[in-house]
Amino acid sequence: MSHVTYRIVPHDGGWAYKLGDSFSETFTSHDLARAAAVAASREQRVPDQTAMIEYADAAGEWITERADGHDRPRTDVTG
């Protein structure tokens, strides 16, 4: 099982959560960014159906892959 850590960081004059090289939207306070990261973290642990997903990698290239809906990571939030 994989492990995912959301980090709360300063971003664009406010706060965001960061996963790898990707930032969330910008929040006006650390508390709001942390609450959003905790919500995203919880949602990521919920089993779902297997599906095809799309996302942009660090270079901005779109990736399409199959996501096993039952192989959920352990998650946490820092910062």
C-alpha positions as CSV (number, residue, x, y, z in Angstrom):
1,M,0.0,0.0,0.0
2,S,1.3,3.4,-0.9
3,H,1.6,6.4,1.4
4,V,0.6,10.0,0.4
5,T,1.4,13.2,2.4
6,Y,-0.3,16.5,1.7
7,R,1.9,19.4,2.8
8,I,0.5,22.9,3.7
9,V,2.7,25.5,2.1
10,P,2.6,29.3,1.4
11,H,1.4,29.8,-2.2
12,D,0.4,32.8,-4.4
13,G,0.0,35.2,-1.4
14,G,-1.9,32.7,0.7
15,W,-1.8,29.0,1.6
16,A,-2.3,25.8,-0.4
17,Y,-1.8,22.1,0.1
18,K,0.8,20.4,-2.1
19,L,1.0,16.8,-3.2
20,G,4.3,16.1,-5.0
21,D,4.8,19.0,-7.4
22,S,1.1,19.9,-7.6
23,F,-0.6,22.7,-5.7
24,S,-4.2,23.0,-4.7
25,E,-6.1,26.3,-5.2
26,T,-4.9,29.1,-2.9
27,F,-6.7,29.7,0.4
28,T,-6.7,32.9,2.5
29,S,-5.5,31.1,5.7
30,H,-3.4,28.2,6.8
31,D,-6.5,26.7,8.6
32,L,-8.6,26.8,5.5
33,A,-5.8,25.1,3.4
34,R,-5.3,22.5,6.2
35,A,-9.1,21.7,6.3
36,A,-9.2,21.3,2.5
37,A,-6.1,19.0,2.7
38,V,-7.7,16.9,5.4
39,A,-10.9,16.6,3.4
40,A,-8.9,15.6,0.2
41,S,-6.9,13.1,2.3
42,R,-10.0,11.4,3.7
43,E,-11.6,11.2,0.2
44,Q,-8.6,9.6,-1.2
45,R,-8.8,6.7,1.3
46,V,-12.4,5.8,0.3
47,P,-12.7,2.8,-1.9
48,D,-14.5,3.3,-5.2
49,Q,-15.0,1.7,-8.6
50,T,-12.0,1.0,-10.8
51,A,-12.0,3.7,-13.4
52,M,-9.9,5.5,-16.0
53,I,-8.4,8.8,-14.7
54,E,-6.6,11.7,-16.3
55,Y,-4.2,14.1,-14.7
56,A,-1.4,16.5,-15.6
57,D,2.2,15.5,-14.7
58,A,4.9,17.9,-13.5
59,A,5.7,18.8,-17.1
60,G,2.1,19.6,-17.9
61,E,1.5,16.5,-20.0
62,W,-1.8,14.8,-19.6
63,I,-1.7,11.2,-18.5
64,T,-4.5,8.6,-18.8
65,E,-4.4,5.5,-16.6
66,R,-6.5,2.8,-15.0
67,A,-7.0,3.4,-11.2
68,D,-7.9,0.4,-9.1
69,G,-10.7,1.7,-6.9
70,H,-9.8,-0.7,-4.1
71,D,-6.1,0.0,-3.9
72,R,-6.3,3.1,-1.6
73,P,-3.2,4.8,-0.1
74,R,-2.5,5.6,3.5
75,T,-2.7,9.4,3.8
76,D,-1.6,12.2,6.2
77,V,-1.4,16.0,6.3
78,T,1.7,18.0,7.5
79,G,2.4,21.7,8.0
